Structures are given as C-alpha cells and as structure tokens.
Amino acid sequence: MKICVLGLDCAAPEILFHDQRLMNIRRLMRDGIYGRLESVIPPITVPAWMCMATSQDPGSLGVYGFRNRLDHSYAGLGVADSGSIDQPAIWDALARVGKKAIIVGVPPNYPPRRVNGISVGCFLTPDPRRSDFTRPAAIAHKLNKLVGGYPVDVKGFRTDKKDWLKSEIFEMSRKQWQAVRWLMSEHEWDYLQFVDMGLDRMHHGFWDCFDKSHPQYAAGNPHEDAIPEYYRRLDEQIGGVLALLPAGTAVLVASDHGAQRLEGGFAVNEWLAREGLLALRHYPSQVTPFAELDIDWRRTKAWSEGGYYARVFLNVAGREPQGTVPAADYESFRDELKARLEALTDQAGLPLGTQVFKPEQIYRQVRNVAPDLIVHFGGLRWRSIGGIGYARFHVQENDTGPDACNHAQFGAFILAAPGLPLSGEYTGARLLDMAPTLLDLAGYGIPREMQGRSLLAGEKKAG
C-alpha cells in the first residue's frame, strides 16, 4: 500500500471541516475518518512536523522550536536545521524494508536530508537559486525548469502589503503543487509527503481580515475572503493529487497545529525586569531586542526569549557562567516563578489564562538544553515579546512585524484508505499517533522508539 501525506501547515479544523465548498476534503471525510489533531507542546512548525514523522515528542528530539539554546552560556539561540533531528522518521522505517520516499518541504529540511528517494528542502532554505535544496542535487534543476524557479517560501511575509502578499503566496503554492504532481508521476515512490506552508503564511497575514472576533477585524475589508479562497484553492490542488494516485493508496491530510486570533503581545522580559528577576545596567531609551540589552548577569535570576511562546531560562549557579539561583533552590524558585506567570492578568485585570509547563513533566525525555519553563501566554492568544523599552507589558506591536494569528493546540487530520476499519469523526487523535497509524494500516511493523499509538489498535481490519 502506498502512503500519501498532504500536510497543510496551520490548517484550522473549524474551517477545514465546515466549509462545504471543499469538495475533495468532503470526499475524503466521507471515505475515512477525521477529527481534531492534538499537537505537541509547543505547537510550532519546527519541530511539530518531525514529531509527527518520528512519533517522538520535542524533548526526545531535543528541539523545542525554530530557535534553541545551544549550551548554558548567554550567547543566545541557534536556528534548527535538518541536522538538529537525528531520530528516525517514518520514511526511514520504510527504507529499512526497501521502500522509496519523496518528501517535499517537510520542516526542517535544509540542508535536504538523505532519504531512500527524493528530498526537497523546506522554507528554511536560504535561497533555492544558490543553495543545494534537493537530494539528488539534479532534481533542483528540473524543478526550477518545470515551474520557472522553485519557491520555498514568501520572504518578508510579515508585511502590510496585503495584495502583494496574497499574490506571492498563491503563486508559491501553485508552483509547489505542480512540482509535487510531477515528482509523484515521474518517480518511483512508496511514501510521499508534502507540506504546504502557504496556508500558514495566509493565516499569519490575513487572520484579522477573516476572523470576526479578532480585535483588528474590520467588516467589509477587501481581504475578508482571502483565507477561505486559499482553502478552496488547496482543495483543488488536493483533487489534482488524488486523481494521480493509484488505487489502494492511503491518504492522510493533516496539520501540525491550528490557528487562532492573536490578541497582542506580552513583554515577558519587561515583566521579569519589573519583578526584579532580570537586571539591566540601564533601561533602554527605545525598544531594544533582548540580544542588544545591557544585562547584569550577576544580579539576574531569569530571562526569556520571545516568539509564539516564551522560553524562560533560569540563571543557575554552577550551570550558567554567572549563575545566581542556588542549585538547591532551583525547584522551589521554578515553582514560584511558574505560579507567578500563571497568575498574570490582561489590561483589564482579568486572568490571562497563561499555561506554564515544565519540560520533564510533558516529555518522555529531555535532550539538549531545554527551557526551564515553557510558557503559552493566554493559551497562545498572546505572543511572547522579548524586547525591552515598551514601559508596559501588554502591547499590540509585534517585534517581528505584522502578524494576525498565533498557533492553536489542535490542528486537523483526515485519513482515508482501503480497508480502514474506522469511519466518521474520531476524537482523541494526537500528532504522535499519525506515523504508527500509517505503518499499521499499510501492514508494516511499528518501531519501538515511536511514542504514539496506532488509531487502529484493537480494531479488526476489513478485507
């Protein structure tokens, strides 16, 4: 049985499952099972797609987001790439029994990872015109010739130039899906996976134009239908792929996380400084990124990095170069800080609903240098702002440019295949369950290192 996985980065189940115009999605839902898909913590593109492919949590992979602390120095964070994840993926399990794979844009995939087949780089590729973004390398030339320059992302997608942004995302998606159809038609494969990043870029760029509950929504705005229009375009592209699949192929459509309105940003280091936990030699006269602050580490107990979620680090004696928190007090101080973060309020003094996680309590293993605390401000309705100079905690400015949405904990999945013993809506599925389910469905063994479970467990297979 061939396996085809079509990844829709950031796909929101409330749109995917309820827009009746998505005819190919409707057909897959009728033919199989579907439901909300619980992502990992944090629900971030890197490492979520590889958590799905390996069926291992972020702690076990040792990757906690796009940017990760490389050591216990104060040097800042390094950017994850394909070499950051060394655990075997589903395509590696299939390669052990001689099966071939085509993977396209599955983050992080730069440099393009080695597979038994074809590997095409993801949005982390610096410049596909100058970088080797495929394995084998010769495939890059063919893709560029096929589509007139293969795009890996829309550079500068955080912008107020909405007409330009929409045009660029739609064109990127058109070229990528054309490339996928060519790859699957002209090359041998048993497992194919493609991730469409355009949907994520549409959500971040246009969610405030679409979601009537968004604080920035304006009725009758010219881009109100941009997101539904993109879903319709994706549905057409999915139909084009389905038409090329041989009979008996298992099809999974899935997202790594969902989407929700972004209500604002919480200036976490601003708050830590006011609480006396982050010491500055002088307060900046303008908004200043964390990396450029003049920090007095000898008086600092905690600091954070911004992003969709907050990574909070403690300055521990004997661990950090100028640690101030005694190792014996580590756990009690971390508990205290966790409670203080969870008690944060919004501008009106109402509970923000912040979730704070200890890595060792949510991961099977904790590899590399994990944050001491993982913080979802307002259940990720608020972004973590790392800079200082706002002179307040709740801000509407985004430190990386315009952004209309944040990630949500639940994405979506639809699975259709011959002999699937389940049908209709399925509850309780997790991102880590997808790879074991696909292997089980196709009749392969499930590697012991996979942490998820097959959704077919306990079900009698038909046929």
N, C-alpha and C positions, 0 to 999 in steps of 0.2 A: 504493500500500500504506500503510494506517495503521500507526502505531507506538505501542504502549502499553508504558510503562516503569513497573514497580511496584518502588519502592525500599524495601527493608527495612533500615533503619539498624542496623548492627552484627550483621546476621544471621550466624550461625556455620555454616560448611559442615558441620561434624561433626554438627549437629542437623538442618539443613535437608535434607541428602541421605540421612539414615539413619533418620529417623522414618517408619516405614511407614504411619502413620496420616494423613500429609499427602497425601491422595488427589489433590488438584489439582496440587500440586507434583510428585507422581509422574507424573501425566499429562503435564505439560509436559516433564519429563525424558525420558519415553519418546518424545515427539514431536519433540524437538530435541536440543540439546547442553547440557552443564552442566559445571561444574568450579569449582575454587578460583579466586578472582579476586585477583590481587596489587594491593594498594592503593598509594597514594603514600607518601612519607616527608615528614612524619609521617602515620600513618593516622588522621586526625582529621576529623570530620564537616565542619567548615569548615577547609580548602577542598575536601575529597575529592569531595563531590557535584558541585561546579563543575569540578573537574579532570576528572571523568567527562564532564560535559556539554560542556566546551570541548576536551577531549582535550589539555590542557596541564598541565604539572607545577606544583607550588606556587610554585617560583621564578619561572616565567614569568608566573604570575598575580600574583606579589608578595604573596601571602597565605600565611602559614606556620602558621596556627591561628586559633582564635577571637580571640585577642589578639595584636597585632603592635606592634612598636616603630614609632612614627610618625616619629621623627627620631633624631639621635645625642645628644640630651640625656638627662638622667636622670629624665625626667618619668614614666616608666612606659609601660604598653602601652595602645593603643586597641583597641576592640572592632570586629571586622569587621562590615560590613553589605553589602547588595546593591550599594551604590556602590563597594565596595572592589575589585570584579572588573569590569574593563572589556573583557575578551576575549569574542568572540562564541561563543555556545553553539550546540548542535545545532538548537535551535528558531529561532535567528536565521538559520542557514544555510537552513532550510526556509522561513522568512518571505521570503527573497530570491526564491523562486520561487512566492510567493503562498500558501503553506501556513499553516494556523492551528494554534495550540498552546493547550493547557491545562496549566499547571504548578501543582502544589499542594504547598506545603511543602518545596520544594527549597532547602536552605540554601546560602548566606544569601539569604533573600528578604524582608528588611524594610529599607527600605520595599519594597513589592512592585514587582518590576522590570517594565519595559514590554515586552510581548510582542505579537505579532500574534494576539491572542485573549484568554485569561483567565489572570490571575496571582493566586495566593492565597498569602499570607505564610506564613512558617515559624515555628519555635519562638522565634526572636529577636524576634517581635512583642511589644512591651511589654504591651499589653492590648487584645485584639481588641474589647472593648466600647467602647473610647475611641479606638482607633487606626484609621486607614485601612489595612486589611490586604489589600485586594483591588484589582485593576485589571481592569475598571472598578470604581469605588467602589460602584456599586449592587449588585454581586454580594454584598457583605458582608451587606447587609440580608437578602437572600434566603437566604443560608447560615445566618444566625442564626435566622431564622424557621423554616427547614427542620428544624434539629436542636435548637432550643431553646438557642441560644448556642454558637457555633462555638469549640472549644478549639484552641489552637495548641501547648500543652504542659501538663505537670503541674508547676506551680510548687512548689518545695520537694520535688522527688523524691528528694533525698538525705535520707532520714529513716529512723528505726527503726519508724515506724508502718506496718508491712507490710500489714496488712489494708486500711487506708485507701489506701495507695499502689497496691496491685493493683486495687482498685475504680476509682480515678481513671484509671489507665492504660487499663483495659478500656473504660471509658465514653468516654474521649477517642478511642480507636481506632474504636469503633462509630460515633461521630458523624462522624469524618473519612471513613471508608469510605462512609458513607451520602451524604455530600456529594460524594464522587468519583463515585459512581454517578449522582447527579442531574446533575452537571456534564456527564458524558460522554453522558448520554441526552438532555439538553435543549439542548445547544450544539454548534455545528459545530466539528470538530477533525480534524486530520491527525496530530498528535503529542500524546500525553498522558503526563505524568509526575507521579507522586505518590510522596512519601517518607513512610513510616510511622515516626515517631520513637518510638512506644510500645515497640517491641522493644528499642531502645537503653535506654530507661528501665527496662524489665523486667530486662535484663541487669545494669545497674548496681545495681539494687535487690535482685535475688534470685539472682545467680550463686552466692553462697556457700550458698544453700539447695539448689542443684541439683547443683553440681559436687562429686563426692565427693573430689576431690583438693585442694579448697580448704582452706586452713588453718583456716577458721572453720566448715567444714561440720559439721553435727550430724545423724546418722542419725535418720530418723523425724520431722524437723522439719515443722511444719504447712504449709510452703510449698514442699515438695520438688518438687511437680508444677506450680508456678506458671509456670515458663518453658515447659515442653512444652505446657501448656494454652494459653498465648498463641500459640504456633506453630500449634496446631490451630485457634484462632480466626482467625488470619491466613489459614490455608489455606481456611477457609470464606469469608472476605471476598474472597480472590482468585478463588474459584469464582464468587462473585456478579458480579465484574467480567468474568470470562471469558464468562459467559452473555450479557452485553450487547454483546460485541464483534462487529462484522460479520465475516463470513468473509473470510479473506485478511489479517487483521491480524497483524503481527509483535509478539510479546510477549517482553519482557525482564524477568525478575525478578532483581534484583541488590542486593548490599550494598556499602557504601562501605568497609567494613573488617570484621574479625571480632571475636571476643570471647575472652578468656582470664581465668583467675583472677588476682586482684590479691593478691600475697603480702605487700605492705607498701609503705612509702614510704621514699625515700632523701632525707634532708635535705641537699640539694645546697649551699645557702649555708652551712649549718653546717660542712660539709666544706671548702668554699672558705676559710672563716674560719680553720679549724684549719691549713690548708695555707699560711696567710699570704698568700693571694691576695685576700681580701676583708677590709678593715679596718673595724672598728667603734670608735666613740669610747667606747662602753661596751656590755657584754654585757647583754641584757635580763633582767629578773628573772622573766619569764614568756614563754611562746611568743608571738612577735610577728611579724605579717606583714611581708614584705620592705619594702613601701611605707612602713612605720612605723619602720623601723630608722634609727638614727643612724649613717650611713655616712661614713667619712672617705675621700672620693673621691681625695684627693691621695696616699693610700697604697694604693689598691685597684687590682688588676690585672684582676680578673674578677668577674662576678656572674651570677646566674641567676634566671630566673622559673620558678615551679612549674607544675604541670599534669600531663596524662597523659604528657608528655615534657618534657625540660628544654631551654630555650633558654639557651645560655650566651653571654654577651657579654664582649668584651674592652674594657678601658679604654685606648684607643689615643691616644697623643699626636698632636695635630693633628686628630683626628677627634671625640673626646669633649671636653667643656669642660675637664675636669681630667685628661686622659689621662696615663697613667704608662708604658704599654708603648711603647717607641720604634717608630716605623713600620718601621724597618729590621729590628727583631726580631720583627715580627708573626708571620711564618710559622713561625719556629723556636719561638716561645713557644706558638703554637697547636698545633703538632705535639707539643710536650712535654705540654701540658695534655690533649690527646686521648689520648695514651698513658697518662697517669695515671688518667684517667677509665675507660679500657678495662680497667685493672688492678684496679679496685675489687672488693672481696670482700663476701660476706654476713656475717652474725653469726658463723658458724662458721669464717670464714676461707677459704671456698671461693669460686672465681671467680663473680662476679655475672652474667657474660655480657653486659656492657653494650656497646651498639653506639653509636659516635660517628661522625657524618657531617659533612663539610664541604659547605656548600651548592653551591659551584661544581663539585663533583665528582659531584653527583647530579641537578642541574637543568640544563636546556638554557640557561636564562638565570637571572640573579639580579636581580630587580627590588625596588625599595623598600629597606627596612632589614631585611636577613635576620639571623638569629642567626649568630654566628661559628662556633658548633658546635651541632649538633642531637643530643641525647642520649636514647637509649632505655635506661633503666636495666633491666638484667636482661631485655633483649628485650621491654620494656614489661610485665613481670610485677611491676615496682616502679614506683610513681608518683613523680614529682618533687615534693618538698615544698620550698616556697620560704621558709618562715618560719625564724626562729632562736629558740632558747630551749629546745630539746629536750635539749641537752647530750649528744646521741648522734646517730648518722647513720641507723640503721635504726629505723623507727618503725612502729607499727600505726595510730596516729592519722592521719586524713585531714584536711588543712587546709580542705576544703570540705564536710565532712560525710560520713556513712556511704557507702561505695562498695565494691561487691563484685567488680567486674571492671575490667579495662583493655582497651584495644583490641588486636587482633591484626592482623598484617600482611596476612593473607589473609582476604578475605570470600568471597562465592559469587556465581555467576551461573547462570541458566538462560535459554536463548534458543530459542524455538520460532516457526517461520514457514513458510508455504507455500514450497516450492522451496528450502528450506535444504539446501545440498549436504553438510552435515556431520551426524553423529549420534553419540550416546553421550557418554562423558566426554571432555572436552577439557582438555589441560594447557597451561600457559604463557600463559593469558589475563591481561591487565592491565586495570586500571580505565580507562586511557587508550585502550584498544582498543575500548571499547563504542560510542562515538559513530561512529567511522569504520565499524564493522561494520554498525550500523543504517542508516547512509546508503547504504552499498554494497548491503546487502540490499534496500533499498527502491528502488534504482535511481537514487540521487542522487550527484552528484559529492562528493568529499571535499575540504573546504577545505585549502589548503596549510599553514595555520597549525596544523592538528591534528597532534599528535606521535605518536599511536598508529597502529596498523595495523589494517586490516580482517582479521578472522579468516577471511574468505572469500578472501583473497589467494591466488591460484594454484589456487583451486577452480573447477571448472566448475559453473555454476548449472544446476539442473534446470528443466525447463519452458520 
